[in-house]
Amino acid sequence: MEKPIFQIAQKQYTRESAVVSVRMPKDMLADIDEAARISGRTRNEIITLALEFALGNLVITAAAKPEDKTTIAEKK
């Protein structure tokens, strides 16, 4: 049996926070709330984790030059 590991990802952001307001479809908010309920996390944690994932995997395809196509994670 393989020994379990305790893995913690390195923090990507400073955690200094700012309050923002976002409009989203009500059914999307319901999905976020359901994910929060199931995972035992807060709505804010789910949204922040989702945005961190999206930014880390973002590829902007409307670049002026092909060499400008890169992810934000690659720029860091």
Secondary structure, DSSP 8 states (H G I E B T S, - for coil): ------------S------------HHHHHHHHHHHHHHT--HHHHHHHHHHHHHHT-B----SSGGG--BHHHH-
